[in-house]
């Protein structure tokens, strides 16, 4: 379990949080967001998992990002855009 203090513009630092708590809190919203962006539940779940994996790697290497929520949603937004492009490129062409 990794515990860290996160910076806050309001009070200097907020209470210690751990990676597992942050990931568990963000996961349902992240899946819903990615599903909405792609229109496919399974792709949305994959994107959410990739974004949370990126958060874990970032957290373990460099410590927690300033805003874990912003970090994972930015990752999910980029991955969803790539998924939409991939889907458009692989879609059959109608003549």
Biotite code that builds the C-alpha atoms (Angstrom):
import biotite.structure as struc

atoms = struc.array([
    struc.Atom([0.000, 0.000, 0.000], chain_id="A", res_id=1, res_name="UNK", atom_name="CA", element="C"),
    struc.Atom([1.437, 3.357, -1.029], chain_id="A", res_id=2, res_name="UNK", atom_name="CA", element="C"),
    struc.Atom([0.480, 6.345, 1.125], chain_id="A", res_id=3, res_name="UNK", atom_name="CA", element="C"),
    struc.Atom([1.193, 9.942, 0.140], chain_id="A", res_id=4, res_name="UNK", atom_name="CA", element="C"),
    struc.Atom([0.268, 13.510, 0.889], chain_id="A", res_id=5, res_name="UNK", atom_name="CA", element="C"),
    struc.Atom([-1.325, 15.324, -2.004], chain_id="A", res_id=6, res_name="UNK", atom_name="CA", element="C"),
    struc.Atom([-0.820, 19.049, -2.530], chain_id="A", res_id=7, res_name="UNK", atom_name="CA", element="C"),
    struc.Atom([-3.851, 21.264, -2.205], chain_id="A", res_id=8, res_name="UNK", atom_name="CA", element="C"),
    struc.Atom([-4.107, 24.919, -3.106], chain_id="A", res_id=9, res_name="UNK", atom_name="CA", element="C"),
    struc.Atom([-6.547, 25.461, -0.248], chain_id="A", res_id=10, res_name="UNK", atom_name="CA", element="C"),
    struc.Atom([-4.757, 24.025, 2.787], chain_id="A", res_id=11, res_name="UNK", atom_name="CA", element="C"),
    struc.Atom([-1.249, 23.202, 1.644], chain_id="A", res_id=12, res_name="UNK", atom_name="CA", element="C"),
    struc.Atom([-1.669, 19.427, 1.834], chain_id="A", res_id=13, res_name="UNK", atom_name="CA", element="C"),
    struc.Atom([-4.632, 17.132, 2.151], chain_id="A", res_id=14, res_name="UNK", atom_name="CA", element="C"),
    struc.Atom([-4.766, 13.989, 4.266], chain_id="A", res_id=15, res_name="UNK", atom_name="CA", element="C"),
    struc.Atom([-2.766, 10.942, 3.311], chain_id="A", res_id=16, res_name="UNK", atom_name="CA", element="C"),
    struc.Atom([-4.387, 8.804, 0.637], chain_id="A", res_id=17, res_name="UNK", atom_name="CA", element="C"),
    struc.Atom([-3.361, 5.477, -0.731], chain_id="A", res_id=18, res_name="UNK", atom_name="CA", element="C"),
    struc.Atom([-3.273, 4.267, -4.284], chain_id="A", res_id=19, res_name="UNK", atom_name="CA", element="C"),
    struc.Atom([-5.826, 1.497, -3.763], chain_id="A", res_id=20, res_name="UNK", atom_name="CA", element="C"),
    struc.Atom([-8.402, 3.902, -2.323], chain_id="A", res_id=21, res_name="UNK", atom_name="CA", element="C"),
    struc.Atom([-7.941, 6.386, -5.156], chain_id="A", res_id=22, res_name="UNK", atom_name="CA", element="C"),
    struc.Atom([-8.153, 3.694, -7.862], chain_id="A", res_id=23, res_name="UNK", atom_name="CA", element="C"),
    struc.Atom([-11.244, 2.119, -6.290], chain_id="A", res_id=24, res_name="UNK", atom_name="CA", element="C"),
    struc.Atom([-12.970, 5.496, -6.041], chain_id="A", res_id=25, res_name="UNK", atom_name="CA", element="C"),
    struc.Atom([-12.192, 6.475, -9.642], chain_id="A", res_id=26, res_name="UNK", atom_name="CA", element="C"),
    struc.Atom([-12.859, 3.138, -11.374], chain_id="A", res_id=27, res_name="UNK", atom_name="CA", element="C"),
    struc.Atom([-16.692, 3.239, -11.709], chain_id="A", res_id=28, res_name="UNK", atom_name="CA", element="C"),
    struc.Atom([-16.740, 6.825, -13.003], chain_id="A", res_id=29, res_name="UNK", atom_name="CA", element="C"),
    struc.Atom([-13.861, 6.096, -15.344], chain_id="A", res_id=30, res_name="UNK", atom_name="CA", element="C"),
    struc.Atom([-15.619, 3.065, -16.845], chain_id="A", res_id=31, res_name="UNK", atom_name="CA", element="C"),
    struc.Atom([-18.798, 5.101, -17.348], chain_id="A", res_id=32, res_name="UNK", atom_name="CA", element="C"),
    struc.Atom([-16.849, 7.964, -18.941], chain_id="A", res_id=33, res_name="UNK", atom_name="CA", element="C"),
    struc.Atom([-14.893, 5.720, -21.321], chain_id="A", res_id=34, res_name="UNK", atom_name="CA", element="C"),
    struc.Atom([-18.024, 3.765, -22.240], chain_id="A", res_id=35, res_name="UNK", atom_name="CA", element="C"),
    struc.Atom([-19.812, 7.002, -23.052], chain_id="A", res_id=36, res_name="UNK", atom_name="CA", element="C"),
    struc.Atom([-16.910, 8.243, -25.178], chain_id="A", res_id=37, res_name="UNK", atom_name="CA", element="C"),
    struc.Atom([-16.629, 5.011, -27.180], chain_id="A", res_id=38, res_name="UNK", atom_name="CA", element="C"),
    struc.Atom([-20.198, 3.711, -27.170], chain_id="A", res_id=39, res_name="UNK", atom_name="CA", element="C"),
    struc.Atom([-19.015, 0.220, -26.228], chain_id="A", res_id=40, res_name="UNK", atom_name="CA", element="C"),
    struc.Atom([-18.934, -1.178, -22.687], chain_id="A", res_id=41, res_name="UNK", atom_name="CA", element="C"),
    struc.Atom([-16.088, -3.651, -23.282], chain_id="A", res_id=42, res_name="UNK", atom_name="CA", element="C"),
    struc.Atom([-13.885, -1.029, -24.945], chain_id="A", res_id=43, res_name="UNK", atom_name="CA", element="C"),
    struc.Atom([-14.740, 1.410, -22.140], chain_id="A", res_id=44, res_name="UNK", atom_name="CA", element="C"),
    struc.Atom([-13.674, -1.148, -19.531], chain_id="A", res_id=45, res_name="UNK", atom_name="CA", element="C"),
    struc.Atom([-10.400, -1.771, -21.376], chain_id="A", res_id=46, res_name="UNK", atom_name="CA", element="C"),
    struc.Atom([-9.692, 1.944, -21.583], chain_id="A", res_id=47, res_name="UNK", atom_name="CA", element="C"),
    struc.Atom([-10.462, 2.428, -17.896], chain_id="A", res_id=48, res_name="UNK", atom_name="CA", element="C"),
    struc.Atom([-8.142, -0.429, -17.002], chain_id="A", res_id=49, res_name="UNK", atom_name="CA", element="C"),
    struc.Atom([-5.347, 1.020, -19.149], chain_id="A", res_id=50, res_name="UNK", atom_name="CA", element="C"),
    struc.Atom([-5.780, 4.470, -17.592], chain_id="A", res_id=51, res_name="UNK", atom_name="CA", element="C"),
    struc.Atom([-5.711, 3.039, -14.062], chain_id="A", res_id=52, res_name="UNK", atom_name="CA", element="C"),
    struc.Atom([-2.631, 0.974, -14.941], chain_id="A", res_id=53, res_name="UNK", atom_name="CA", element="C"),
    struc.Atom([-0.933, 4.157, -16.139], chain_id="A", res_id=54, res_name="UNK", atom_name="CA", element="C"),
    struc.Atom([-1.852, 5.816, -12.830], chain_id="A", res_id=55, res_name="UNK", atom_name="CA", element="C"),
    struc.Atom([-0.353, 2.928, -10.843], chain_id="A", res_id=56, res_name="UNK", atom_name="CA", element="C"),
    struc.Atom([2.886, 3.049, -12.848], chain_id="A", res_id=57, res_name="UNK", atom_name="CA", element="C"),
    struc.Atom([3.121, 6.835, -12.513], chain_id="A", res_id=58, res_name="UNK", atom_name="CA", element="C"),
    struc.Atom([2.364, 6.704, -8.786], chain_id="A", res_id=59, res_name="UNK", atom_name="CA", element="C"),
    struc.Atom([4.966, 4.022, -8.071], chain_id="A", res_id=60, res_name="UNK", atom_name="CA", element="C"),
    struc.Atom([7.721, 5.635, -10.131], chain_id="A", res_id=61, res_name="UNK", atom_name="CA", element="C"),
    struc.Atom([7.304, 9.322, -9.336], chain_id="A", res_id=62, res_name="UNK", atom_name="CA", element="C"),
    struc.Atom([4.742, 9.548, -6.542], chain_id="A", res_id=63, res_name="UNK", atom_name="CA", element="C"),
    struc.Atom([1.125, 10.607, -6.870], chain_id="A", res_id=64, res_name="UNK", atom_name="CA", element="C"),
    struc.Atom([0.188, 13.133, -9.538], chain_id="A", res_id=65, res_name="UNK", atom_name="CA", element="C"),
    struc.Atom([-1.111, 16.472, -8.339], chain_id="A", res_id=66, res_name="UNK", atom_name="CA", element="C"),
    struc.Atom([-4.606, 15.398, -9.344], chain_id="A", res_id=67, res_name="UNK", atom_name="CA", element="C"),
    struc.Atom([-5.023, 11.642, -9.827], chain_id="A", res_id=68, res_name="UNK", atom_name="CA", element="C"),
    struc.Atom([-8.537, 12.230, -11.156], chain_id="A", res_id=69, res_name="UNK", atom_name="CA", element="C"),
    struc.Atom([-7.349, 14.626, -13.851], chain_id="A", res_id=70, res_name="UNK", atom_name="CA", element="C"),
    struc.Atom([-4.519, 12.260, -14.730], chain_id="A", res_id=71, res_name="UNK", atom_name="CA", element="C"),
    struc.Atom([-6.708, 9.193, -15.325], chain_id="A", res_id=72, res_name="UNK", atom_name="CA", element="C"),
    struc.Atom([-9.448, 11.090, -17.143], chain_id="A", res_id=73, res_name="UNK", atom_name="CA", element="C"),
    struc.Atom([-6.894, 12.694, -19.477], chain_id="A", res_id=74, res_name="UNK", atom_name="CA", element="C"),
    struc.Atom([-5.441, 9.249, -20.179], chain_id="A", res_id=75, res_name="UNK", atom_name="CA", element="C"),
    struc.Atom([-8.934, 7.844, -20.800], chain_id="A", res_id=76, res_name="UNK", atom_name="CA", element="C"),
    struc.Atom([-9.860, 10.734, -23.103], chain_id="A", res_id=77, res_name="UNK", atom_name="CA", element="C"),
    struc.Atom([-6.779, 10.161, -25.287], chain_id="A", res_id=78, res_name="UNK", atom_name="CA", element="C"),
    struc.Atom([-7.235, 6.400, -25.369], chain_id="A", res_id=79, res_name="UNK", atom_name="CA", element="C"),
    struc.Atom([-10.935, 6.756, -26.252], chain_id="A", res_id=80, res_name="UNK", atom_name="CA", element="C"),
    struc.Atom([-10.041, 9.068, -29.132], chain_id="A", res_id=81, res_name="UNK", atom_name="CA", element="C"),
    struc.Atom([-7.559, 6.492, -30.430], chain_id="A", res_id=82, res_name="UNK", atom_name="CA", element="C"),
    struc.Atom([-10.168, 3.738, -30.104], chain_id="A", res_id=83, res_name="UNK", atom_name="CA", element="C"),
    struc.Atom([-12.674, 5.773, -32.143], chain_id="A", res_id=84, res_name="UNK", atom_name="CA", element="C"),
    struc.Atom([-10.085, 6.348, -34.871], chain_id="A", res_id=85, res_name="UNK", atom_name="CA", element="C"),
    struc.Atom([-9.170, 2.645, -34.923], chain_id="A", res_id=86, res_name="UNK", atom_name="CA", element="C"),
    struc.Atom([-12.839, 1.714, -35.214], chain_id="A", res_id=87, res_name="UNK", atom_name="CA", element="C"),
    struc.Atom([-13.340, 4.175, -38.086], chain_id="A", res_id=88, res_name="UNK", atom_name="CA", element="C"),
    struc.Atom([-10.273, 2.854, -39.913], chain_id="A", res_id=89, res_name="UNK", atom_name="CA", element="C"),
    struc.Atom([-11.362, -0.762, -39.617], chain_id="A", res_id=90, res_name="UNK", atom_name="CA", element="C"),
    struc.Atom([-14.998, -0.151, -40.528], chain_id="A", res_id=91, res_name="UNK", atom_name="CA", element="C"),
    struc.Atom([-15.973, -1.603, -43.935], chain_id="A", res_id=92, res_name="UNK", atom_name="CA", element="C"),
    struc.Atom([-16.213, 0.927, -46.731], chain_id="A", res_id=93, res_name="UNK", atom_name="CA", element="C"),
    struc.Atom([-19.584, 1.187, -48.509], chain_id="A", res_id=94, res_name="UNK", atom_name="CA", element="C"),
    struc.Atom([-19.531, 1.864, -52.244], chain_id="A", res_id=95, res_name="UNK", atom_name="CA", element="C"),
])
